[in-house]
């Protein structure tokens, strides 16, 4: 895999497949809870089976991408030191820019409960950043 | 290289990693050992070879005795030790693993007996059979001597097994004594499920024999003591077919919650499973058929939903399945698909038959379902109005009035914290001013917070938006006004104290009501406010989801730093905070008007699926019967309005 791959449509498609399958995994899980509540055992089984399958699909795309770049942070997937650095980058962005900005917008738009949710996530991510940094220094 | 490989004996393996075998080394783990022994004895009785089970609880030991066949004392040719020693020292060595029996035993307890032995400082086993009484003692899982005969048989018909064990406190570090109430309730339940077995429970204080002649009706009667039944006589369904025996007893109640107690082969399946879901679908299908046949034109909208059919139902389901399959090791959810259609069809058929024979009851249930459908559509409209509130800085008073008006009917029983005396005292303890102070309890609810200051101040005035709450609090407070905390109907500098509790998270733009509180306080006056807060930022998102599902009016999940900023940002000074942890019964807390049944289900799932990261910072327990108890961190703040 080289630069040609990075600029290819296939690379973009793998990223999209990774993202869509990851989303699908959580949608299956979420919908499973509803079908279990409704007592629909057969539907629940399908959703449970598919959610488990989706994980394989997510990992399958990552198997291709791992030799190149993490589709979220765009830094290479490598050993744990590199991977923690990659995750750390995402968590720092979330806590320092993304969630504060999202909370601000939500508050301006009058969605104060959603703003509080983003605030909560921002603080959780702050904790993650601390723990990841401690892990790095070990 | 070979030197580095450690081969543990089975007993050592259990002692090294006990949680892997029994789930946990908390007090639950200790009781798990006891119930393994009890269930082994029950299985012996189900096979028809025992009729009595006696449990004795001592200060640090417990014994379980049955009058079954007695574990075999023969020497096992393969291992060259007695079968008694084999089942006490080898995992998965119980005779039930052979699966030769066609009886409805729970089976697969084989891992238990050796685990009980491995995790006990001392274990004594006594076996009676036609030749005599035999005894053997173990220490930390290892036999101190060979099985020996103590006496010869006086009467050849007497047989049985008695196991006495002392849980190892080196492993169960939290263990101090057995929980009598837990054991009592569990054995009582087993007695109702197995009415042909005589159960008794001995403690240092008393000996109890259980009267279980009512069978599973006894479980329902106990569950119904706190509520009112819709029908005078409970409804019973049952049938047997091939590998399945099914019985259930139920009634509708005045509650808007559902209580399902389900069992498979004598074991509680508190997470339900295929047998429970089939009952639910069957009941819904049966009622839908009756509605179509008898009330055509009177029923509006979609066919009856499962949660509508089950609303207010208290049911005990007892199922016997020849080869039960469970999800996970705790046997809490049944997964046998082959029984679904059978149960669903039978329950539907028997539902139709019951109501056709009881036309008066059919009318009653139809009216109840119609009322429920109507109130749910009102609740849906209220929920929609909460979302419409977005984008405006004014709160929709009607939404709050509607919800708290409904909740005022059962306010004090809707959560433990509301009337917890220690918690109320923790608020009152912050008071530092003189006895001639005038206090205002804002969003006072039933007035319990304001009332906790009554002996310390001259007068307590209440303020609440909801007329029903105003009436409720009038019995406790000196005077109560109806009004909005965003626009407190009092002049500035009017009060020496303002108190409130668990309110500000329900209010969008909480800085506005806090400023109002600041305005009505005199310089030097105090604001005392209690709030449930997450233990740290780690459990806050998890708590947010739980609280938002419970109460759609939640607008803020405060953390300690937010709350401090909120108070200090309004201009208050001299912030002091005390903390108090209070256990809350989540099942009671979520049994509330504003929490939909789906949300109740999802809240329970959030607890059950909590990550280890959450469990490390936020204590909660899920009891063997599925009940959830959560430890809430209450923070009580006191701040002062500066003198200048």
HADDOCK unambig.tbl for C-alpha pairs under 7 A between the chains (distance, minus, plus):
assign (segid A and resid 33 and name CA) (segid B and resid 602 and name CA) 6.97 0.50 0.50
assign (segid A and resid 37 and name CA) (segid B and resid 598 and name CA) 6.60 0.50 0.50
assign (segid A and resid 37 and name CA) (segid B and resid 601 and name CA) 6.48 0.50 0.50
assign (segid A and resid 38 and name CA) (segid B and resid 306 and name CA) 6.52 0.50 0.50
assign (segid A and resid 39 and name CA) (segid B and resid 277 and name CA) 4.68 0.50 0.50
assign (segid A and resid 41 and name CA) (segid B and resid 274 and name CA) 6.66 0.50 0.50
assign (segid A and resid 109 and name CA) (segid B and resid 391 and name CA) 5.68 0.50 0.50
assign (segid A and resid 110 and name CA) (segid B and resid 390 and name CA) 5.37 0.50 0.50
assign (segid A and resid 110 and name CA) (segid B and resid 391 and name CA) 3.79 0.50 0.50
assign (segid A and resid 110 and name CA) (segid B and resid 392 and name CA) 6.08 0.50 0.50
assign (segid A and resid 111 and name CA) (segid B and resid 390 and name CA) 5.38 0.50 0.50
assign (segid A and resid 111 and name CA) (segid B and resid 391 and name CA) 6.17 0.50 0.50
assign (segid A and resid 112 and name CA) (segid B and resid 508 and name CA) 6.02 0.50 0.50
assign (segid A and resid 112 and name CA) (segid B and resid 555 and name CA) 5.90 0.50 0.50
assign (segid A and resid 113 and name CA) (segid B and resid 554 and name CA) 6.70 0.50 0.50
assign (segid A and resid 113 and name CA) (segid B and resid 555 and name CA) 3.95 0.50 0.50
assign (segid A and resid 113 and name CA) (segid B and resid 556 and name CA) 5.78 0.50 0.50
assign (segid A and resid 116 and name CA) (segid B and resid 555 and name CA) 6.87 0.50 0.50
assign (segid A and resid 116 and name CA) (segid B and resid 556 and name CA) 5.29 0.50 0.50
assign (segid A and resid 116 and name CA) (segid B and resid 557 and name CA) 6.15 0.50 0.50
assign (segid A and resid 120 and name CA) (segid B and resid 540 and name CA) 6.29 0.50 0.50
assign (segid A and resid 120 and name CA) (segid B and resid 541 and name CA) 5.78 0.50 0.50
assign (segid A and resid 121 and name CA) (segid B and resid 541 and name CA) 6.35 0.50 0.50
assign (segid A and resid 123 and name CA) (segid B and resid 537 and name CA) 5.75 0.50 0.50
assign (segid A and resid 124 and name CA) (segid B and resid 537 and name CA) 5.11 0.50 0.50
assign (segid A and resid 124 and name CA) (segid B and resid 538 and name CA) 5.52 0.50 0.50
assign (segid A and resid 127 and name CA) (segid B and resid 537 and name CA) 6.84 0.50 0.50
